[in-house]
Amino acid sequence: MDVLTKEQRHKNMQNIRSKDTKIEVLLRKALYEKGIRYRKNYKELPGKPDIVITKYKIAIFCDGEFFHGKDWEVLKSKLEKSNNSKFWINKISRNRERDDEINKKLMFIGWNVIRFWGNDIKKNVDECVKVVEEKIFDIIIDE
């Protein structure tokens, strides 16, 4: 494992985007091509979802595997052996808790929440679009 200097790590962290990430843009383009219109980074909702389909009350989050703790037990055991492990475990644990809190808040006010992992979007964006389309279909049927 390469050890980064403080400056290199700082530069890497600065380049991590909070909006308009590659995975968000990829999913948005695919949704748009299917005629699904949305808003991005919707500030009126808890957690500022990456993509919001207001017509159907669908909030979509595009989560990066590392920062949102995919396969948390495996990742956590790796982090325990790394530098600054306490910081990263606390940070990612808190992100996971916050994701759960936001999901609950959104569902409480009547929104449907969909979360996609970044690699799922990259590897199979069509399947992700299908999930959104199915959710829209379910909502229309229930009306």
C-alpha positions in Angstrom: 0.0 0.0 0.0 1.4 3.4 -1.0 1.7 5.9 1.8 0.6 9.4 0.8 2.1 12.6 2.1 -0.2 14.9 4.0 -0.3 17.2 0.9 -1.1 14.4 -1.5 -3.9 13.1 0.7 -5.3 16.7 1.1 -5.3 17.0 -2.7 -7.1 13.7 -3.2 -9.7 14.5 -0.6 -10.3 17.9 -2.2 -11.1 16.3 -5.5 -13.9 14.1 -4.0 -17.1 15.7 -5.3 -20.4 15.9 -3.5 -22.5 16.6 -6.5 -22.3 15.9 -10.3 -20.2 12.8 -9.7 -19.5 10.5 -12.6 -22.1 8.0 -11.3 -24.8 10.7 -10.8 -24.2 12.0 -14.3 -24.3 8.5 -15.8 -27.6 7.7 -14.1 -29.1 11.1 -14.9 -28.3 10.7 -18.6 -29.8 7.3 -18.7 -33.0 8.4 -17.0 -33.3 11.4 -19.3 -33.0 9.2 -22.3 -35.9 7.2 -21.0 -38.0 10.4 -20.7 -37.8 10.5 -17.0 -37.5 14.1 -15.8 -35.9 14.9 -12.5 -34.3 17.6 -10.3 -30.8 17.3 -9.0 -29.5 17.9 -5.5 -33.0 18.8 -4.3 -32.4 21.1 -1.3 -36.0 21.1 -0.1 -35.7 17.5 1.1 -33.7 15.9 3.9 -30.3 14.8 2.7 -30.5 16.7 -0.6 -31.1 13.6 -2.7 -28.8 13.4 -5.8 -31.9 12.9 -8.1 -35.5 13.6 -7.3 -38.5 12.7 -9.4 -41.0 15.2 -7.8 -44.0 13.9 -9.8 -43.8 10.5 -8.2 -42.1 11.5 -4.9 -39.0 9.4 -5.6 -35.6 10.4 -4.0 -32.5 8.7 -5.5 -29.1 8.6 -3.9 -25.9 7.5 -5.7 -23.6 6.3 -2.9 -19.9 5.6 -3.2 -18.9 2.3 -1.7 -16.2 3.6 0.5 -17.8 6.6 2.1 -21.2 4.9 2.6 -19.7 1.6 3.9 -20.7 -1.0 1.4 -20.0 -4.5 2.9 -19.3 -2.7 6.1 -18.0 -5.6 8.2 -15.4 -6.4 5.6 -14.4 -2.8 5.1 -14.4 -2.1 8.8 -11.9 -5.0 9.4 -9.7 -3.6 6.7 -9.8 -0.1 8.2 -9.0 -1.4 11.6 -5.5 -2.4 10.2 -5.0 1.0 8.5 -3.6 4.4 9.5 -6.0 6.7 11.1 -8.5 3.8 11.6 -10.5 5.4 14.4 -11.2 8.5 12.2 -12.3 6.5 9.2 -14.4 4.0 11.2 -16.2 6.8 13.0 -16.7 8.8 9.8 -18.1 6.0 7.8 -20.2 4.7 10.7 -21.7 8.1 11.0 -22.4 8.3 7.3 -24.2 5.0 7.5 -26.3 6.2 10.4 -27.1 9.5 8.6 -28.2 7.6 5.5 -30.6 5.5 7.6 -31.9 8.6 9.3 -32.5 10.4 6.0 -34.3 7.3 4.6 -36.6 7.3 7.6 -37.3 11.0 7.4 -38.1 10.8 3.7 -40.3 7.8 4.0 -42.1 9.5 7.0 -43.1 12.4 4.8 -44.3 10.1 2.0 -41.3 9.8 -0.3 -39.9 6.6 -1.9 -36.2 6.2 -1.4 -33.9 4.4 -3.8 -30.2 4.0 -3.1 -27.7 2.8 -5.7 -24.1 1.8 -5.1 -21.7 3.6 -7.5 -20.3 0.4 -9.0 -23.8 -0.9 -9.7 -24.5 2.3 -11.7 -21.2 2.0 -13.5 -21.6 -1.7 -14.4 -25.3 -1.8 -15.1 -26.9 1.5 -15.4 -29.8 0.0 -17.4 -30.7 -2.2 -14.4 -30.7 0.9 -12.2 -33.0 2.7 -14.7 -35.3 -0.4 -14.7 -35.5 -0.2 -10.8 -36.7 3.4 -11.1 -39.1 2.6 -13.9 -40.6 -0.2 -11.8 -41.0 2.1 -8.8 -42.8 4.7 -11.0 -45.0 1.9 -12.4 -45.8 0.7 -8.8 -46.7 4.3 -7.8 -49.0 4.8 -10.8 -50.8 1.5 -10.1 -51.4 2.4 -6.5 -52.9 5.7 -7.3 
